[in-house]
Amino acid sequence: MVVALTLVVGVMLGASAGFSGSLKAVDRAQQLHDASAQLSTVLEDVAAQPYDNLLALNGNEILSGANAASSAFVTDLVVFQVQVDLVQVRATVRDARTNQVLGSVTTQRSRR
């Protein structure tokens, strides 16, 4: 009886460790999905801006919530002129609590 109980406990501990790892993976996947959605929203907003307003966005931090305390993500914008009538926009999204970079996108936009 003791041997059987020991085996059952061992199997249950192994299963719970695997389940815990799976939950962490699901949480991480959800976080990356939400960060990707934030990045996509910011890029849509940038794309809607007139070309002449883009350089003014350089250095902006865009929060995912109403304020820093309620935001899960912060998106940093770096905008600079590459050549005449061409700017480059880099958006980097990071976790607001840990400051860990979760994703980054670089695009270019011309005046034409």
Secondary structure, DSSP 4 states (H G I P E B T S, - for coil): -HHHHHHHHHHHHHHHHHHHHHHHHHHHHHHHHHHHHHHHHHHHHHHTS-GGGGGGGTT-EEESSSSGGG-SEEEEEEEEEEETTEEEEEEEEEETTT--EEEEEEEEEE--
